Amino acid sequence: MIHVRLIKMAEITDEFMRQILGASKDYCIVLLKTKRGIKKAGAEKIIWEHGRRNFFLRAEGKLPIVFRVTDDSNLAGIGIFNATEDEVKAILEEDPAVKAGIFACEIHPCKSFPGDCLPA
């Protein structure tokens, strides 16, 4: 027999929810998808420079969360940008892998809570 230990959940009041929801901020999620250009000669070098640029954007605080997708789908990565939709469009228009036709991107405006992060 399996024993399940029940943990009492802290009370989440309507007032608390309104306060936290009121503190939400605009962000953008970007889905990066591979295109046919991924098979081009020299694509690896361009992807490396794409990665270098992501490190720079991360250091600037514009791209605080980056995921490289490792399954066999055409989804190459997911990024959460601390920028407006227009800013993200401008950033991605200058991305070397997007410009080279290696990656395509979808931008999705969203809301979240400042300070949220992945656990260590």
C-alpha positions as CSV (number, residue, x, y, z in Angstrom):
1,M,0.0,0.0,0.0
2,I,1.3,3.5,-0.9
3,H,1.0,6.1,1.7
4,V,0.6,9.7,0.4
5,R,1.7,12.5,2.7
6,L,-0.6,15.5,2.2
7,I,0.9,18.9,2.5
8,K,-1.3,21.7,3.4
9,M,-1.2,24.4,0.7
10,A,-0.8,27.9,1.9
11,E,-4.0,29.9,1.6
12,I,-3.9,32.0,-1.6
13,T,-6.5,34.7,-1.2
14,D,-8.1,36.7,-3.9
15,E,-6.4,39.9,-2.6
16,F,-3.0,38.2,-2.8
17,M,-3.7,37.0,-6.4
18,R,-4.8,40.5,-7.5
19,Q,-1.7,42.0,-6.0
20,I,0.6,39.6,-7.7
21,L,-1.2,39.7,-11.0
22,G,-1.0,43.5,-10.9
23,A,2.7,43.3,-10.7
24,S,3.0,41.3,-13.9
25,K,5.2,42.6,-16.7
26,D,5.3,42.3,-20.5
27,Y,7.8,39.9,-22.0
28,C,8.1,38.0,-25.3
29,I,8.6,34.3,-25.9
30,V,10.4,33.4,-29.1
31,L,10.1,30.0,-30.7
32,L,13.1,29.4,-32.9
33,K,12.6,26.8,-35.6
34,T,15.0,25.2,-38.1
35,K,14.7,25.9,-41.8
36,R,16.3,24.3,-44.8
37,G,19.3,26.5,-44.4
38,I,20.5,24.4,-41.5
39,K,21.9,21.9,-44.0
40,K,24.0,24.6,-45.8
41,A,27.8,24.4,-45.7
42,G,29.1,26.7,-43.0
43,A,25.8,26.6,-41.0
44,E,27.6,25.4,-37.9
45,K,29.8,28.6,-37.8
46,I,26.8,30.8,-38.2
47,I,24.9,29.0,-35.4
48,W,28.0,29.5,-33.2
49,E,27.8,33.2,-33.8
50,H,24.1,33.1,-33.1
51,G,24.9,31.5,-29.8
52,R,27.6,34.2,-29.1
53,R,25.0,36.9,-29.7
54,N,22.6,35.2,-27.3
55,F,25.3,35.2,-24.7
56,F,25.6,39.0,-25.3
57,L,21.8,39.5,-25.1
58,R,21.8,37.5,-21.9
59,A,24.5,39.6,-20.4
60,E,22.6,42.8,-21.3
61,G,19.5,41.4,-19.5
62,K,17.4,41.3,-22.7
63,L,17.4,37.5,-23.0
64,P,17.5,36.2,-19.4
65,I,16.2,32.7,-20.2
66,V,17.3,30.6,-23.2
67,F,16.5,27.0,-23.9
68,R,18.1,24.9,-26.5
69,V,15.6,22.2,-27.6
70,T,17.2,18.8,-27.9
71,D,14.5,16.5,-29.3
72,D,14.2,15.6,-33.0
73,S,11.6,18.3,-33.8
74,N,12.2,21.4,-35.9
75,L,12.0,23.5,-32.7
76,A,15.6,24.6,-32.1
77,G,15.1,26.8,-29.1
78,I,12.9,29.0,-26.9
79,G,13.9,32.4,-25.5
80,I,12.2,34.6,-23.1
81,F,13.0,38.3,-23.9
82,N,12.8,41.2,-21.5
83,A,11.8,43.5,-24.3
84,T,8.8,44.7,-26.3
85,E,7.6,42.9,-29.4
86,D,9.1,45.6,-31.6
87,E,12.4,45.4,-29.9
88,V,12.5,41.6,-30.2
89,K,11.6,41.9,-33.9
90,A,14.5,44.3,-34.4
91,I,16.9,42.0,-32.5
92,L,15.9,38.9,-34.5
93,E,16.1,40.7,-37.8
94,E,19.9,41.1,-37.1
95,D,20.4,37.6,-35.8
96,P,23.0,35.9,-38.1
97,A,21.2,32.5,-38.2
98,V,17.8,34.1,-39.0
99,K,19.4,36.3,-41.7
100,A,21.1,33.2,-43.2
101,G,17.8,31.3,-43.4
102,I,18.9,28.7,-40.8
103,F,16.3,29.6,-38.3
104,A,12.8,31.1,-38.4
105,C,11.2,32.6,-35.4
106,E,7.8,33.2,-33.9
107,I,7.3,36.0,-31.4
108,H,4.6,35.7,-28.8
109,P,3.9,38.6,-26.4
110,C,3.2,37.4,-22.9
111,K,3.0,38.4,-19.2
112,S,4.9,37.1,-16.2
113,F,6.1,38.2,-12.8
114,P,9.4,40.1,-12.4
115,G,11.9,38.0,-10.5
116,D,10.5,34.6,-11.6
117,C,13.4,32.3,-12.6
118,L,14.3,28.7,-13.1
119,P,15.4,26.9,-9.9
120,A,19.1,26.3,-9.6
